[in-house]
Amino acid sequence: MIEEAKLSLLKNVKDSKLLSPKKREELDKKLKKIAKDYALVFLSAEEIDKLREVSNLNKIEIKEMQKMINLLKPDKVIIDSPENNVKKFEEKIRKGLKNKKIEIICENYADSKYPIVSAASILAKVARDKEIDRIKKEYKIDFGSGYPSDERTIKFLKDWLKTHKEFPKFVRKSWLTIEQIKNENSKKQKTIRDYF
């Protein structure tokens, strides 16, 4: 949450995906100093998997956004909608708010249009990167970025499954990438006897 008078301080802030890790770290420190308040939500892989048994990621995000808005009590909120129908997404958010009069701007790609949303994406990305580093140190492993587009991440998951026969607890089992790897693995394990 940043006061209107301080928004001009965000003029050089960009979407976190467009910044180097070093630049994100620098901005993270500066943003925390100028922010009136902020909240970061941490859900473990196990918590997400449990929630996904009865919900989906968008609904989980909506609940967490509602909690943050109710906690911080801003006058205005700008949301980067994960859904195409931004009006409907805004309505879903508003349903769980205590203050129904909050001004809500809900748009796709808001993180590239609004510096304050870019600032939030920087705080979230830096927190995520720190958590990834913590896991790597705890398990003494390197699995790359943890994103499905990272070949090192995919190789790590495949190798881990081969060795341990199940995925580590820090991996979301409800992740589509996990299903794909499990399906690929089960196809590889079939022998000629499986067909007779």
CYANA upper distance limits for C-alpha pairs under 8 A (distance plus 0.5 A):
  1 MET  CA     35 ALA  CA      6.15
  1 MET  CA     36 LYS  CA      5.99
  1 MET  CA     37 ASP  CA      5.58
  1 MET  CA     38 TYR  CA      6.07
  1 MET  CA     72 LEU  CA      8.11
  1 MET  CA     74 PRO  CA      7.69
  2 ILE  CA      6 LYS  CA      7.01
  2 ILE  CA      7 LEU  CA      7.23
  2 ILE  CA     34 ILE  CA      7.56
  2 ILE  CA     35 ALA  CA      5.28
  2 ILE  CA     36 LYS  CA      5.80
  2 ILE  CA     37 ASP  CA      7.65
  2 ILE  CA    116 ILE  CA      8.23
  3 GLU  CA      7 LEU  CA      7.20
  3 GLU  CA     35 ALA  CA      8.03
  3 GLU  CA     36 LYS  CA      7.18
  6 LYS  CA     10 LEU  CA      8.19
  6 LYS  CA     34 ILE  CA      7.88
  7 LEU  CA     11 LYS  CA      8.08
  7 LEU  CA    116 ILE  CA      7.90
 10 LEU  CA    115 PRO  CA      6.32
 10 LEU  CA    116 ILE  CA      7.46
 10 LEU  CA    119 ALA  CA      8.12
 11 LYS  CA    115 PRO  CA      7.14
 12 ASN  CA    115 PRO  CA      8.40
 13 VAL  CA     27 LEU  CA      8.31
 13 VAL  CA    115 PRO  CA      6.17
 13 VAL  CA    118 SER  CA      6.92
 13 VAL  CA    119 ALA  CA      6.92
 14 LYS  CA     18 LEU  CA      7.19
 14 LYS  CA     19 LEU  CA      7.69
 14 LYS  CA    111 ASP  CA      8.29
 14 LYS  CA    112 SER  CA      7.23
 14 LYS  CA    115 PRO  CA      6.92
 14 LYS  CA    118 SER  CA      5.92
 14 LYS  CA    119 ALA  CA      7.84
 15 ASP  CA     19 LEU  CA      7.68
 15 ASP  CA    111 ASP  CA      5.97
 15 ASP  CA    112 SER  CA      5.85
 15 ASP  CA    115 PRO  CA      8.28
 15 ASP  CA    117 VAL  CA      8.37
 15 ASP  CA    118 SER  CA      4.98
 15 ASP  CA    119 ALA  CA      7.92
 15 ASP  CA    121 SER  CA      7.09
 15 ASP  CA    122 ILE  CA      7.61
 16 SER  CA     24 ARG  CA      7.26
 16 SER  CA    118 SER  CA      6.88
 16 SER  CA    119 ALA  CA      8.28
 16 SER  CA    121 SER  CA      6.17
 16 SER  CA    122 ILE  CA      5.35
 16 SER  CA    125 LYS  CA      7.30
 19 LEU  CA     23 LYS  CA      6.53
 19 LEU  CA     24 ARG  CA      6.65
 20 SER  CA     24 ARG  CA      6.73
 21 PRO  CA     25 GLU  CA      6.72
 21 PRO  CA    126 VAL  CA      8.32
 22 LYS  CA     26 GLU  CA      6.89
 23 LYS  CA     27 LEU  CA      6.68
 24 ARG  CA     28 ASP  CA      6.37
 24 ARG  CA    122 ILE  CA      6.53
 24 ARG  CA    126 VAL  CA      7.16
 25 GLU  CA     29 LYS  CA      7.06
 25 GLU  CA    126 VAL  CA      7.00
 26 GLU  CA     30 LYS  CA      7.11
 27 LEU  CA     31 LEU  CA      6.36
 27 LEU  CA    122 ILE  CA      8.02
 28 ASP  CA     32 LYS  CA      6.73
 28 ASP  CA    119 ALA  CA      8.49
 28 ASP  CA    122 ILE  CA      6.91
 28 ASP  CA    123 LEU  CA      6.17
 28 ASP  CA    126 VAL  CA      7.57
 29 LYS  CA     33 LYS  CA      7.06
 30 LYS  CA     34 ILE  CA      7.02
 31 LEU  CA     35 ALA  CA      6.38
 31 LEU  CA    119 ALA  CA      7.51
 31 LEU  CA    123 LEU  CA      8.48
 32 LYS  CA     37 ASP  CA      8.44
 32 LYS  CA     38 TYR  CA      8.33
 37 ASP  CA     72 LEU  CA      7.83
 38 TYR  CA     72 LEU  CA      7.99
 39 ALA  CA     68 MET  CA      7.03
 39 ALA  CA     72 LEU  CA      8.36
 40 LEU  CA    123 LEU  CA      8.43
 40 LEU  CA    124 ALA  CA      7.35
 41 VAL  CA     64 GLU  CA      7.80
 43 LEU  CA     47 GLU  CA      6.42
 43 LEU  CA     48 ILE  CA      6.89
 44 SER  CA     48 ILE  CA      6.81
 44 SER  CA    170 PHE  CA      7.70
 45 ALA  CA     49 ASP  CA      6.64
 45 ALA  CA    169 LYS  CA      7.64
 45 ALA  CA    170 PHE  CA      6.07
 45 ALA  CA    171 VAL  CA      6.11
 45 ALA  CA    172 ARG  CA      5.03
 45 ALA  CA    173 LYS  CA      8.11
 46 GLU  CA     50 LYS  CA      6.67
 46 GLU  CA    169 LYS  CA      7.52
 46 GLU  CA    170 PHE  CA      7.90
 46 GLU  CA    171 VAL  CA      8.39
 46 GLU  CA    172 ARG  CA      7.07
 47 GLU  CA     51 LEU  CA      6.69
 48 ILE  CA     52 ARG  CA      6.48
 48 ILE  CA    172 ARG  CA      7.54
 49 ASP  CA     53 GLU  CA      7.06
 49 ASP  CA    172 ARG  CA      6.60
 49 ASP  CA    173 LYS  CA      6.84
 49 ASP  CA    174 SER  CA      6.06
 50 LYS  CA     54 VAL  CA      8.16
 51 LEU  CA     55 SER  CA      6.38
 51 LEU  CA     56 ASN  CA      8.09
 51 LEU  CA     60 ILE  CA      7.87
 52 ARG  CA     56 ASN  CA      5.79
 52 ARG  CA     57 LEU  CA      7.50
 52 ARG  CA    174 SER  CA      7.56
 55 SER  CA     59 LYS  CA      6.86
 55 SER  CA     60 ILE  CA      7.41
 56 ASN  CA     60 ILE  CA      6.76
 57 LEU  CA     61 GLU  CA      6.56
 58 ASN  CA     62 ILE  CA      6.64
 58 ASN  CA     82 PRO  CA      7.58
 58 ASN  CA     83 GLU  CA      8.47
 59 LYS  CA     63 LYS  CA      6.83
 60 ILE  CA     64 GLU  CA      6.85
 61 GLU  CA     65 MET  CA      6.52
 62 ILE  CA     66 GLN  CA      6.61
 62 ILE  CA     92 LYS  CA      7.77
 62 ILE  CA     93 ILE  CA      6.41
 63 LYS  CA     67 LYS  CA      6.78
 63 LYS  CA     93 ILE  CA      8.28
 63 LYS  CA     96 GLY  CA      8.06
 64 GLU  CA     68 MET  CA      6.80
 65 MET  CA     69 ILE  CA      6.63
 65 MET  CA     93 ILE  CA      7.86
 66 GLN  CA     70 ASN  CA      6.53
 66 GLN  CA     93 ILE  CA      6.68
 66 GLN  CA     94 ARG  CA      8.29
 66 GLN  CA     96 GLY  CA      6.31
 66 GLN  CA     97 LEU  CA      6.42
 67 LYS  CA     71 LEU  CA      6.54
 68 MET  CA     72 LEU  CA      6.53
 69 ILE  CA     73 LYS  CA      6.13
 69 ILE  CA     74 PRO  CA      7.23
 69 ILE  CA     77 VAL  CA      8.41
 69 ILE  CA     97 LEU  CA      7.77
 70 ASN  CA     97 LEU  CA      6.65
 70 ASN  CA     98 LYS  CA      6.81
 70 ASN  CA     99 ASN  CA      8.16
 73 LYS  CA     99 ASN  CA      8.45
 74 PRO  CA    102 ILE  CA      7.74
 75 ASP  CA    102 ILE  CA      5.79
 75 ASP  CA    103 GLU  CA      6.83
 76 LYS  CA    102 ILE  CA      6.10
 76 LYS  CA    103 GLU  CA      5.04
 76 LYS  CA    104 ILE  CA      6.35
 76 LYS  CA    105 ILE  CA      8.34
 77 VAL  CA    102 ILE  CA      7.79
 77 VAL  CA    103 GLU  CA      6.71
 77 VAL  CA    104 ILE  CA      5.39
 77 VAL  CA    105 ILE  CA      6.71
 78 ILE  CA    104 ILE  CA      6.40
 78 ILE  CA    105 ILE  CA      5.16
 78 ILE  CA    106 CYS  CA      6.34
 78 ILE  CA    107 GLU  CA      8.38
 78 ILE  CA    110 ALA  CA      8.03
 78 ILE  CA    116 ILE  CA      8.49
 78 ILE  CA    117 VAL  CA      7.31
 79 ILE  CA    104 ILE  CA      7.94
 79 ILE  CA    105 ILE  CA      6.67
 79 ILE  CA    106 CYS  CA      5.22
 79 ILE  CA    107 GLU  CA      6.89
 79 ILE  CA    110 ALA  CA      7.11
 79 ILE  CA    117 VAL  CA      7.74
 80 ASP  CA    106 CYS  CA      6.64
 80 ASP  CA    107 GLU  CA      5.93
 80 ASP  CA    108 ASN  CA      5.93
 80 ASP  CA    109 TYR  CA      6.33
 80 ASP  CA    110 ALA  CA      5.13
 80 ASP  CA    111 ASP  CA      6.74
 80 ASP  CA    117 VAL  CA      7.83
 81 SER  CA     86 VAL  CA      6.67
 81 SER  CA     89 PHE  CA      7.35
 81 SER  CA    106 CYS  CA      6.52
 81 SER  CA    107 GLU  CA      5.96
 81 SER  CA    108 ASN  CA      5.52
 81 SER  CA    109 TYR  CA      7.87
 81 SER  CA    110 ALA  CA      8.05
 82 PRO  CA    108 ASN  CA      7.27
 83 GLU  CA     89 PHE  CA      7.11
 83 GLU  CA    108 ASN  CA      7.94
 84 ASN  CA    108 ASN  CA      7.40
 85 ASN  CA     89 PHE  CA      6.83
 86 VAL  CA     90 GLU  CA      6.55
 86 VAL  CA    106 CYS  CA      6.32
 86 VAL  CA    107 GLU  CA      6.34
 86 VAL  CA    108 ASN  CA      7.63
 87 LYS  CA     91 GLU  CA      6.85
 87 LYS  CA    106 CYS  CA      7.72
 88 LYS  CA     92 LYS  CA      6.82
 89 PHE  CA     93 ILE  CA      6.86
 89 PHE  CA    106 CYS  CA      8.08
 90 GLU  CA     94 ARG  CA      6.61
 90 GLU  CA    104 ILE  CA      7.63
 90 GLU  CA    105 ILE  CA      8.36
 90 GLU  CA    106 CYS  CA      6.52
 91 GLU  CA     95 LYS  CA      6.75
 92 LYS  CA     96 GLY  CA      7.90
 93 ILE  CA     97 LEU  CA      7.48
 94 ARG  CA    100 LYS  CA      6.90
 95 LYS  CA    100 LYS  CA      8.39
106 CYS  CA    110 ALA  CA      8.14
109 TYR  CA    113 LYS  CA      7.23
110 ALA  CA    114 TYR  CA      6.22
110 ALA  CA    117 VAL  CA      6.87
110 ALA  CA    118 SER  CA      8.32
111 ASP  CA    115 PRO  CA      7.53
111 ASP  CA    116 ILE  CA      8.34
111 ASP  CA    117 VAL  CA      5.26
111 ASP  CA    118 SER  CA      5.04
111 ASP  CA    121 SER  CA      7.42
112 SER  CA    117 VAL  CA      8.27
112 SER  CA    118 SER  CA      6.94
113 LYS  CA    117 VAL  CA      8.44
113 LYS  CA    118 SER  CA      8.48
114 TYR  CA    118 SER  CA      6.86
115 PRO  CA    119 ALA  CA      6.52
116 ILE  CA    120 ALA  CA      6.86
117 VAL  CA    121 SER  CA      6.72
118 SER  CA    122 ILE  CA      6.75
119 ALA  CA    123 LEU  CA      6.96
120 ALA  CA    124 ALA  CA      6.72
121 SER  CA    125 LYS  CA      6.46
122 ILE  CA    126 VAL  CA      6.56
123 LEU  CA    127 ALA  CA      6.70
124 ALA  CA    128 ARG  CA      6.61
125 LYS  CA    129 ASP  CA      6.58
126 VAL  CA    130 LYS  CA      6.71
127 ALA  CA    131 GLU  CA      6.82
128 ARG  CA    132 ILE  CA      6.73
129 ASP  CA    133 ASP  CA      6.70
130 LYS  CA    134 ARG  CA      6.62
131 GLU  CA    135 ILE  CA      6.76
132 ILE  CA    136 LYS  CA      6.77
132 ILE  CA    145 SER  CA      8.10
132 ILE  CA    146 GLY  CA      8.08
133 ASP  CA    137 LYS  CA      6.72
134 ARG  CA    138 GLU  CA      6.60
135 ILE  CA    139 TYR  CA      6.57
135 ILE  CA    170 PHE  CA      8.27
136 LYS  CA    140 LYS  CA      5.94
136 LYS  CA    141 ILE  CA      5.55
136 LYS  CA    142 ASP  CA      6.23
136 LYS  CA    143 PHE  CA      8.05
137 LYS  CA    141 ILE  CA      7.40
142 ASP  CA    156 PHE  CA      8.49
143 PHE  CA    152 ARG  CA      6.26
143 PHE  CA    153 THR  CA      5.29
143 PHE  CA    155 LYS  CA      8.49
143 PHE  CA    156 PHE  CA      5.99
143 PHE  CA    157 LEU  CA      8.45
144 GLY  CA    150 ASP  CA      7.25
144 GLY  CA    151 GLU  CA      8.49
144 GLY  CA    152 ARG  CA      5.75
144 GLY  CA    153 THR  CA      5.72
145 SER  CA    150 ASP  CA      7.00
145 SER  CA    152 ARG  CA      8.39
145 SER  CA    153 THR  CA      7.10
146 GLY  CA    150 ASP  CA      7.51
146 GLY  CA    153 THR  CA      5.92
147 TYR  CA    153 THR  CA      7.16
148 PRO  CA    153 THR  CA      7.26
148 PRO  CA    154 ILE  CA      7.11
148 PRO  CA    177 THR  CA      7.11
150 ASP  CA    154 ILE  CA      7.10
151 GLU  CA    155 LYS  CA      6.57
152 ARG  CA    156 PHE  CA      6.49
153 THR  CA    157 LEU  CA      6.76
154 ILE  CA    158 LYS  CA      6.72
155 LYS  CA    159 ASP  CA      6.54
156 PHE  CA    160 TRP  CA      6.45
157 LEU  CA    161 LEU  CA      6.63
157 LEU  CA    167 PHE  CA      7.69
157 LEU  CA    181 ILE  CA      8.36
158 LYS  CA    162 LYS  CA      6.80
158 LYS  CA    181 ILE  CA      7.19
158 LYS  CA    185 ASN  CA      8.47
159 ASP  CA    163 THR  CA      6.76
160 TRP  CA    164 HIS  CA      6.26
160 TRP  CA    165 LYS  CA      7.96
160 TRP  CA    166 GLU  CA      7.97
160 TRP  CA    167 PHE  CA      7.11
160 TRP  CA    168 PRO  CA      8.36
161 LEU  CA    165 LYS  CA      5.24
161 LEU  CA    166 GLU  CA      5.68
161 LEU  CA    167 PHE  CA      6.27
167 PHE  CA    171 VAL  CA      7.14
167 PHE  CA    173 LYS  CA      8.08
172 ARG  CA    178 ILE  CA      8.29
173 LYS  CA    178 ILE  CA      6.63
173 LYS  CA    179 GLU  CA      8.26
174 SER  CA    178 ILE  CA      7.57
174 SER  CA    179 GLU  CA      8.00
175 TRP  CA    179 GLU  CA      7.36
176 LEU  CA    180 GLN  CA      6.85
177 THR  CA    181 ILE  CA      6.75
178 ILE  CA    182 LYS  CA      6.59
179 GLU  CA    183 ASN  CA      6.58
180 GLN  CA    184 GLU  CA      6.58
181 ILE  CA    185 ASN  CA      6.49
182 LYS  CA    186 SER  CA      6.60
183 ASN  CA    187 LYS  CA      6.78
184 GLU  CA    188 LYS  CA      6.89
185 ASN  CA    189 GLN  CA      6.83
186 SER  CA    190 LYS  CA      7.24
190 LYS  CA    194 ASP  CA      6.56
191 THR  CA    195 TYR  CA      8.19
192 ILE  CA    196 PHE  CA      7.75
